[in-house]
Amino acid sequence: MQKEALFLKGGLNLLRLGALLRRASIFISNDSGPVHIASAVGTPVISIFGRGQPGLSPGDGGRLRERYSYS
């Protein structure tokens, strides 16, 4: 059975978002607040991280490392 994806940008307050996420089979999103809400209400999550974030992109021979910039 296929289900349609929902596009609810800006359409829910936090209470309603939590209630909706509690009923979801799975939640797929970029790393954001709703990912943490879904996890808190027991919904399985897939969180997508961008390659541009420090520590997530192979920088030297495939090793992952954090890069810090102090100014």
N, CA, C and O atoms as a Tinker XYZ file with bonds, in Angstrom:
   284  protein
     1  N      0.842000   -1.171000    0.000000    73     2
     2  CA     0.000000    0.000000    0.000000    64     1     3
     3  C      0.891000    1.239000    0.000000    63     2     4     5
     4  O      1.810000    1.343000    0.812000    81     3
     5  N      0.629000    2.153000   -0.885000    73     3     6
     6  CA     1.373000    3.403000   -0.927000    64     5     7
     7  C      0.588000    4.488000   -0.226000    63     6     8     9
     8  O     -0.640000    4.542000   -0.294000    81     7
     9  N      1.331000    5.355000    0.453000    73     7    10
    10  CA     0.722000    6.504000    1.114000    64     9    11
    11  C      1.346000    7.765000    0.556000    63    10    12    13
    12  O      2.530000    7.783000    0.220000    81    11
    13  N      0.561000    8.811000    0.456000    73    11    14
    14  CA     1.077000   10.085000   -0.033000    64    13    15
    15  C      1.911000   10.772000    1.030000    63    14    16    17
    16  O      1.621000   10.682000    2.223000    81    15
    17  N      2.946000   11.456000    0.584000    73    15    18
    18  CA     3.740000   12.281000    1.484000    64    17    19
    19  C      2.948000   13.541000    1.809000    63    18    20    21
    20  O      2.159000   14.020000    0.994000    81    19
    21  N      3.166000   14.069000    3.003000    73    19    22
    22  CA     2.488000   15.295000    3.424000    64    21    23
    23  C      3.454000   16.468000    3.350000    63    22    24    25
    24  O      4.611000   16.347000    3.752000    81    23
    25  N      2.992000   17.585000    2.846000    73    23    26
    26  CA     3.772000   18.826000    2.840000    64    25    27
    27  C      3.039000   19.817000    3.738000    63    26    28    29
    28  O      2.013000   20.377000    3.354000    81    27
    29  N      3.574000   20.025000    4.932000    73    27    30
    30  CA     2.888000   20.846000    5.929000    64    29    31
    31  C      3.725000   22.028000    6.392000    63    30    32    33
    32  O      3.580000   22.476000    7.529000    81    31
    33  N      4.582000   22.532000    5.549000    73    31    34
    34  CA     5.477000   23.639000    5.924000    64    33    35
    35  C      4.690000   24.790000    6.556000    63    34    36    37
    36  O      3.812000   25.385000    5.931000    81    35
    37  N      5.032000   25.084000    7.809000    73    35    38
    38  CA     4.420000   26.202000    8.514000    64    37    39
    39  C      2.972000   25.992000    8.914000    63    38    40    41
    40  O      2.316000   26.929000    9.369000    81    39
    41  N      2.462000   24.776000    8.752000    73    39    42
    42  CA     1.045000   24.544000    8.997000    64    41    43
    43  C      0.692000   23.955000   10.351000    63    42    44    45
    44  O     -0.488000   23.775000   10.649000    81    43
    45  N      1.691000   23.650000   11.185000    73    43    46
    46  CA     1.415000   23.007000   12.473000    64    45    47
    47  C      2.146000   23.712000   13.607000    63    46    48    49
    48  O      3.261000   24.203000   13.430000    81    47
    49  N      1.503000   23.759000   14.784000    73    47    50
    50  CA     2.230000   24.209000   15.969000    64    49    51
    51  C      2.945000   22.992000   16.559000    63    50    52    53
    52  O      2.764000   21.882000   16.057000    81    51
    53  N      3.744000   23.166000   17.599000    73    51    54
    54  CA     4.547000   22.065000   18.141000    64    53    55
    55  C      3.699000   20.929000   18.691000    63    54    56    57
    56  O      4.050000   19.761000   18.524000    81    55
    57  N      2.592000   21.252000   19.343000    73    55    58
    58  CA     1.725000   20.214000   19.895000    64    57    59
    59  C      1.137000   19.347000   18.787000    63    58    60    61
    60  O      1.135000   18.120000   18.891000    81    59
    61  N      0.646000   19.972000   17.745000    73    59    62
    62  CA     0.066000   19.212000   16.628000    64    61    63
    63  C      1.140000   18.453000   15.855000    63    62    64    65
    64  O      0.896000   17.346000   15.377000    81    63
    65  N      2.322000   19.041000   15.732000    73    63    66
    66  CA     3.416000   18.346000   15.069000    64    65    67
    67  C      3.763000   17.058000   15.823000    63    66    68    69
    68  O      3.937000   16.005000   15.210000    81    67
    69  N      3.861000   17.146000   17.142000    73    67    70
    70  CA     4.148000   15.958000   17.941000    64    69    71
    71  C      3.073000   14.898000   17.791000    63    70    72    73
    72  O      3.382000   13.710000   17.701000    81    71
    73  N      1.816000   15.313000   17.763000    73    71    74
    74  CA     0.712000   14.362000   17.601000    64    73    75
    75  C      0.771000   13.692000   16.227000    63    74    76    77
    76  O      0.545000   12.487000   16.112000    81    75
    77  N      1.071000   14.467000   15.195000    73    75    78
    78  CA     1.182000   13.904000   13.848000    64    77    79
    79  C      2.352000   12.933000   13.765000    63    78    80    81
    80  O      2.213000   11.833000   13.229000    81    79
    81  N      3.504000   13.336000   14.294000    73    79    82
    82  CA     4.686000   12.480000   14.224000    64    81    83
    83  C      4.502000   11.191000   15.018000    63    82    84    85
    84  O      5.067000   10.162000   14.649000    81    83
    85  N      3.743000   11.224000   16.074000    73    83    86
    86  CA     3.473000   10.019000   16.861000    64    85    87
    87  C      2.736000    8.975000   16.019000    63    86    88    89
    88  O      2.914000    7.775000   16.227000    81    87
    89  N      1.917000    9.420000   15.081000    73    87    90
    90  CA     1.135000    8.508000   14.244000    64    89    91
    91  C      1.878000    8.046000   12.990000    63    90    92    93
    92  O      1.416000    7.142000   12.293000    81    91
    93  N      3.023000    8.661000   12.703000    73    91    94
    94  CA     3.765000    8.330000   11.485000    64    93    95
    95  C      4.457000    6.976000   11.608000    63    94    96    97
    96  O      4.892000    6.582000   12.690000    81    95
    97  N      4.552000    6.274000   10.483000    73    95    98
    98  CA     5.278000    4.999000   10.449000    64    97    99
    99  C      6.783000    5.238000   10.517000    63    98   100   101
   100  O      7.521000    4.466000   11.130000    81    99
   101  N      7.225000    6.319000    9.880000    73    99   102
   102  CA     8.635000    6.707000    9.844000    64   101   103
   103  C      8.694000    8.191000    9.499000    63   102   104   105
   104  O      7.795000    8.712000    8.839000    81   103
   105  N      9.747000    8.872000    9.943000    73   103   106
   106  CA     9.928000   10.280000    9.613000    64   105   107
   107  C     11.299000   10.451000    8.985000    63   106   108   109
   108  O     12.310000   10.096000    9.590000    81   107
   109  N     11.339000   10.999000    7.764000    73   107   110
   110  CA    12.587000   11.236000    7.033000    64   109   111
   111  C     12.746000   12.739000    6.852000    63   110   112   113
   112  O     11.863000   13.405000    6.312000    81   111
   113  N     13.877000   13.268000    7.307000    73   111   114
   114  CA    14.077000   14.712000    7.260000    64   113   115
   115  C     15.560000   15.033000    7.356000    63   114   116   117
   116  O     16.377000   14.182000    7.705000    81   115
   117  N     15.890000   16.286000    7.037000    73   115   118
   118  CA    17.236000   16.751000    7.346000    64   117   119
   119  C     17.341000   16.866000    8.873000    63   118   120   121
   120  O     16.334000   16.819000    9.580000    81   119
   121  N     18.560000   17.015000    9.360000    73   119   122
   122  CA    18.765000   17.127000   10.807000    64   121   123
   123  C     18.131000   18.431000   11.279000    63   122   124   125
   124  O     18.644000   19.515000   11.002000    81   123
   125  N     17.020000   18.320000   11.988000    73   123   126
   126  CA    16.266000   19.501000   12.400000    64   125   127
   127  C     15.478000   19.192000   13.664000    63   126   128   129
   128  O     15.474000   18.060000   14.147000    81   127
   129  N     14.816000   20.207000   14.190000    73   127   130
   130  CA    14.009000   20.032000   15.396000    64   129   131
   131  C     12.963000   18.947000   15.281000    63   130   132   133
   132  O     12.829000   18.142000   16.203000    81   131
   133  N     12.203000   18.886000   14.176000    73   131   134
   134  CA    11.194000   17.836000   14.060000    64   133   135
   135  C     11.762000   16.410000   14.150000    63   134   136   137
   136  O     11.055000   15.503000   14.589000    81   135
   137  N     13.012000   16.197000   13.748000    73   135   138
   138  CA    13.630000   14.878000   13.896000    64   137   139
   139  C     13.685000   14.501000   15.371000    63   138   140   141
   140  O     13.415000   13.356000   15.736000    81   139
   141  N     14.032000   15.456000   16.209000    73   139   142
   142  CA    14.140000   15.191000   17.637000    64   141   143
   143  C     12.754000   14.993000   18.263000    63   142   144   145
   144  O     12.601000   14.184000   19.179000    81   143
   145  N     11.775000   15.703000   17.791000    73   143   146
   146  CA    10.410000   15.525000   18.276000    64   145   147
   147  C      9.910000   14.135000   17.891000    63   146   148   149
   148  O      9.324000   13.436000   18.719000    81   147
   149  N     10.137000   13.727000   16.636000    73   147   150
   150  CA     9.720000   12.396000   16.192000    64   149   151
   151  C     10.370000   11.314000   17.052000    63   150   152   153
   152  O      9.706000   10.364000   17.468000    81   151
   153  N     11.638000   11.454000   17.310000    73   151   154
   154  CA    12.343000   10.485000   18.148000    64   153   155
   155  C     11.766000   10.459000   19.561000    63   154   156   157
   156  O     11.611000    9.390000   20.152000    81   155
   157  N     11.450000   11.625000   20.096000    73   155   158
   158  CA    10.915000   11.725000   21.456000    64   157   159
   159  C      9.549000   11.049000   21.596000    63   158   160   161
   160  O      9.217000   10.539000   22.666000    81   159
   161  N      8.758000   11.042000   20.519000    73   159   162
   162  CA     7.436000   10.417000   20.600000    64   161   163
   163  C      7.465000    8.966000   20.125000    63   162   164   165
   164  O      6.420000    8.326000   20.009000    81   163
   165  N      8.672000    8.445000   19.850000    73   163   166
   166  CA     8.816000    7.028000   19.532000    64   165   167
   167  C      8.720000    6.653000   18.062000    63   166   168   169
   168  O      8.618000    5.469000   17.738000    81   167
   169  N      8.748000    7.624000   17.173000    73   167   170
   170  CA     8.672000    7.347000   15.741000    64   169   171
   171  C     10.072000    7.079000   15.195000    63   170   172   173
   172  O     10.995000    7.838000   15.491000    81   171
   173  N     10.256000    6.016000   14.402000    73   171   174
   174  CA    11.571000    5.785000   13.787000    64   173   175
   175  C     11.921000    6.938000   12.854000    63   174   176   177
   176  O     11.061000    7.444000   12.132000    81   175
   177  N     13.186000    7.351000   12.871000    73   175   178
   178  CA    13.604000    8.485000   12.040000    64   177   179
   179  C     14.797000    8.124000   11.167000    63   178   180   181
   180  O     15.628000    7.291000   11.529000    81   179
   181  N     14.858000    8.767000   10.018000    73   179   182
   182  CA    16.053000    8.789000    9.182000    64   181   183
   183  C     16.408000   10.259000    9.059000    63   182   184   185
   184  O     15.651000   11.050000    8.496000    81   183
   185  N     17.566000   10.614000    9.592000    73   183   186
   186  CA    18.003000   12.001000    9.584000    64   185   187
   187  C     19.136000   12.150000    8.581000    63   186   188   189
   188  O     20.130000   11.426000    8.649000    81   187
   189  N     18.991000   13.079000    7.658000    73   187   190
   190  CA    19.963000   13.276000    6.589000    64   189   191
   191  C     20.853000   14.459000    6.936000    63   190   192   193
   192  O     20.372000   15.557000    7.220000    81   191
   193  N     22.150000   14.218000    6.909000    73   191   194
   194  CA    23.139000   15.257000    7.205000    64   193   195
   195  C     23.812000   15.682000    5.920000    63   194   196   197
   196  O     24.112000   14.848000    5.066000    81   195
   197  N     24.052000   16.972000    5.775000    73   195   198
   198  CA    24.736000   17.486000    4.590000    64   197   199
   199  C     26.216000   17.185000    4.620000    63   198   200   201
   200  O     26.831000   17.158000    5.686000    81   199
   201  N     26.781000   16.964000    3.466000    73   199   202
   202  CA    28.214000   16.652000    3.382000    64   201   203
   203  C     29.087000   17.824000    3.773000    63   202   204   205
   204  O     30.259000   17.634000    4.099000    81   203
   205  N     28.547000   19.034000    3.750000    73   203   206
   206  CA    29.351000   20.197000    4.075000    64   205   207
   207  C     29.579000   20.393000    5.557000    63   206   208   209
   208  O     30.352000   21.264000    5.956000    81   207
   209  N     28.915000   19.594000    6.381000    73   207   210
   210  CA    29.070000   19.758000    7.820000    64   209   211
   211  C     30.402000   19.158000    8.274000    63   210   212   213
   212  O     30.787000   18.088000    7.804000    81   211
   213  N     31.102000   19.830000    9.173000    73   211   214
   214  CA    32.382000   19.321000    9.662000    64   213   215
   215  C     32.241000   17.914000   10.240000    63   214   216   217
   216  O     31.299000   17.620000   10.975000    81   215
   217  N     33.206000   17.043000    9.889000    73   215   218
   218  CA    33.227000   15.700000   10.434000    64   217   219
   219  C     32.409000   14.697000    9.650000    63   218   220   221
   220  O     32.472000   13.504000    9.948000    81   219
   221  N     31.642000   15.130000    8.659000    73   219   222
   222  CA    30.787000   14.201000    7.937000    64   221   223
   223  C     31.292000   13.890000    6.535000    63   222   224   225
   224  O     30.715000   13.048000    5.847000    81   223
   225  N     32.332000   14.538000    6.110000    73   223   226
   226  CA    32.844000   14.354000    4.763000    64   225   227
   227  C     34.275000   13.834000    4.837000    63   226   228   229
   228  O     35.099000   14.392000    5.563000    81   227
   229  N     34.579000   12.771000    4.093000    73   227   230
   230  CA    35.965000   12.282000    4.116000    64   229   231
   231  C     36.922000   13.379000    3.677000    63   230   232   233
   232  O     36.780000   13.928000    2.585000    81   231
   233  N     37.883000   13.696000    4.512000    73   231   234
   234  CA    38.793000   14.781000    4.197000    64   233   235
   235  C     40.179000   14.306000    3.820000    63   234   236   237
   236  O     40.851000   14.934000    3.001000    81   235
   237  N     40.614000   13.203000    4.409000    73   235   238
   238  CA    41.963000   12.709000    4.120000    64   237   239
   239  C     41.956000   11.187000    4.125000    63   238   240   241
   240  O     42.033000   10.558000    5.180000    81   239
   241  N     41.864000   10.613000    2.958000    73   239   242
   242  CA    41.911000    9.168000    2.857000    64   241   243
   243  C     40.689000    8.478000    3.429000    63   242   244   245
   244  O     40.756000    7.295000    3.761000    81   243
   245  N     39.579000    9.181000    3.553000    73   243   246
   246  CA    38.361000    8.536000    4.022000    64   245   247
   247  C     38.106000    8.670000    5.516000    63   246   248   249
   248  O     37.023000    8.325000    5.989000    81   247
   249  N     39.088000    9.168000    6.267000    73   247   250
   250  CA    38.857000    9.340000    7.702000    64   249   251
   251  C     37.902000   10.495000    7.933000    63   250   252   253
   252  O     37.962000   11.502000    7.228000    81   251
   253  N     37.034000   10.359000    8.900000    73   251   254
   254  CA    36.147000   11.459000    9.284000    64   253   255
   255  C     36.794000   12.209000   10.437000    63   254   256   257
   256  O     37.321000   11.601000   11.369000    81   255
   257  N     36.750000   13.510000   10.367000    73   255   258
   258  CA    37.333000   14.301000   11.456000    64   257   259
   259  C     36.613000   15.633000   11.550000    63   258   260   261
   260  O     36.012000   16.103000   10.585000    81   259
   261  N     36.683000   16.218000   12.705000    73   259   262
   262  CA    36.117000   17.545000   12.934000    64   261   263
   263  C     37.146000   18.589000   12.552000    63   262   264   265
   264  O     38.341000   18.420000   12.797000    81   263
   265  N     36.682000   19.649000   11.961000    73   263   266
   266  CA    37.548000   20.785000   11.642000    64   265   267
   267  C     37.012000   21.996000   12.371000    63   266   268   269
   268  O     35.823000   22.303000   12.280000    81   267
   269  N     37.860000   22.672000   13.078000    73   267   270
   270  CA    37.441000   23.830000   13.845000    64   269   271
   271  C     38.123000   25.078000   13.304000    63   270   272   273
   272  O     39.282000   25.043000   12.889000    81   271
   273  N     37.399000   26.155000   13.316000    73   271   274
   274  CA    37.951000   27.428000   12.898000    64   273   275
   275  C     37.817000   28.398000   14.071000    63   274   276   277
   276  O     36.708000   28.669000   14.529000    81   275
   277  N     38.925000   28.910000   14.548000    73   275   278
   278  CA    38.917000   29.870000   15.650000    64   277   279
   279  C     39.291000   31.237000   15.095000    63   278   280   281
   280  O     40.332000   31.400000   14.458000    81   279
   281  N     38.438000   32.205000   15.342000    73   279   282
   282  CA    38.778000   33.549000   14.864000    64   281   283
   283  C     38.731000   34.543000   15.980000    63   282   284
   284  O     38.990000   35.727000   15.764000    81   283
